[in-house]
């Protein structure tokens, strides 16, 4: 057995040995370098240092299996096609999306034009790129035509149909211009909000948001309906290293306000944490029907904000025991995932280690990733892991059940090394049931059904809620399929709340299967997928 491990570790709580992620990178035939520079020397920093990895899952050829796109930063980006046997091959279209003229960071898939094929957005140190997927056959660079080539220091992007017009809009986070600028030019760290015009083009509507609140050194963002009112709000995680405005929660207040109304409710909602924020996970970890936030930090504790259901959040980091405060932990990408299929969301946290040696690897030493198991009582236990293989710092990560075995896997971007695929092997010794649902919108609902919610109720009385999202963590694109662990329970009810307000129920779903459900099928009471 081969456990996820570390070079040095603080005290942790031991967990059953059967809980394991196995490094299957070599077997999966993933072999792409990540080459990047941060500090050459603290007194003479490299001007174009770019803290970024990109890892994005998406089924670009519509064969029912998620493919993988990873960015090389200073190396060419690579598109892998899922071979459906646990391995990946470099896609024939890979050179079309390699982006060799500028360093690349985050990446994310979304069907922005509703033609049934997932398109690819790549963030760069320089102009970002939008690649239109033409029937899965080739990619067309439509950046100039679409008008989404923001040229700042892009880190992460998020897609969502914030005005429910059926087309996906786009939010781009940008980090500070440090160390290329002295003094710091805050305009170079401005985030951007784009509105999809429905004709293949986008309009920059950043003016709808308070300008100063766009100027944090942004690392992550997610659209999420935190207040359960049926429209998607926006949470942005900022690094306090430059212009420390804290994290920003934008409440979606609907039409008006010269286009659309967004209200900054960060302070009143208790979500304005001022941290070295880098990664963001959104999910209902306590199964109470609303979305909670977990985000990473540098040296100081990570933060878990529990949604109170009344528009406010409370910091439950200490109670939940997920702070991971070792005084040398640097938190990066993170995600909620139910890795053991018991019906409760766990946490994966990518980390690096801080050193007194502020050279190239000053805060980018290898360090044990945090894997926190949900104890179902509001607290988590961190897995006891070993120190044998980890030779690089973790930065970005993204989740997907790439091999269709019913257990969620993780791809991790290791700084200045490459990408490692960690296969979830709990299924080797567990008979827990599971259910995965992939939704497709039609007509007035965006094709990716981003913003839709699914509630699954089982005969043990538990109801789980998941929301389809595109964009989270750091430079990440998680698979948009919704995964539910069921434990030993049986299904009672599956309810889908679509972004256009329609609610449908599917009562004939077998467990241990992946279901593809369209709005048209659900409305016809046909969830056979």
RANOR-V876045 format. One record per residue. PHI is phi as a letter, one per 20 degrees, with the letter a starting at -180 (999 if undefined). Layout:
PHI + PHI
This chain:
999 + c + e + f + b + b + e + b + b + f + f + c + e + f + c + g + f + f + e + b + d + d + f + d + g + f + f + f + m + e + b + c + f + d + c + b + c + d + e + e + b + f + e + b + f + f + f + d + g + b + e + a + c + c + b + c + e + a + e + f + d + l + e + n + c + f + e + c + c + c + d + d + m + e + d + f + f + c + d + d + d + f + e + m + c + n + d + c + c + f + f + f + e + g + f + f + c + f + l + e + e + b + f + d + c + f + b + b + e + a + e + f + d + l + e + n + c + f + e + c + d + c + e + c + e + p + f + f + c + d + d + e + e + e + l + m + e + b + d + d + f + d + g + f + f + f + m + c + e + g + d + e + e + f + d + b + c + c + d + a + e + f + d + l + e + n + c + f + e + c + d + d + e + c + e + f + f + g + d + f + c + b + f + f + e + f + f + e + d + f + f + c + d + d + d + f + e + n + c + n + d + c + d + f + d + g + f + f + d + g + g + f + e + e + d + f + e + f + d + b + b + b + e + b + e + f + d + l + d + n + c + e + e + b + d + c + d + d + e + f + g + c + l + f + e + n + f + c + d + e + e + e + d + n + f + p + l + l + q + a + d + c + d + f + d + g + f + f + e + m + d + e + f + d + b + e + f + c + d + b + c + c + r + e + f + d + l + d + n + c + e + d + c + c + c + e + b + d + m + f + f + f + c + d + d + e + f + e + n + c + n + c + c + c + f + d + g + f + f + f + m + c + f + l + e + d + m + b + e + d + e + c + f + b + b + e + b + e + f + d + l + e + n + c + f + e + c + d + c + e + c + c + d + e + c + f + e + e + e + g + d + g + c + c + e + g + b + f + f + e + d + d + e + f + e + m + c + n + c + c + d + e + f + e + c + d + d + c + d + f + d + b + f + e + c + e + b + b + d + a + e + f + d + m + e + n + c + f + d + c + d + d + e + e + g + l + c + r + d + c + d + d + e + f + d + g + f + f + b + c + d + f + e + b + b + c + c + d + e + c + e + b + l + e + d + g + g + e + l + f + o + f + c + c + d + d + d + d + f + e + n + e + d + d + c + c + c + f + c + c + p + a + l + c + m + d + c + f + f + e + f + e + d + c + e + d + m + e + e + d + f + d + b + c + d + d + d + e + g + e + n + f + d + c + c + d + d + c + e + f + e + l + b + e + d + d + c + e + g + f + f + f + f + e + l + c + d + f + m
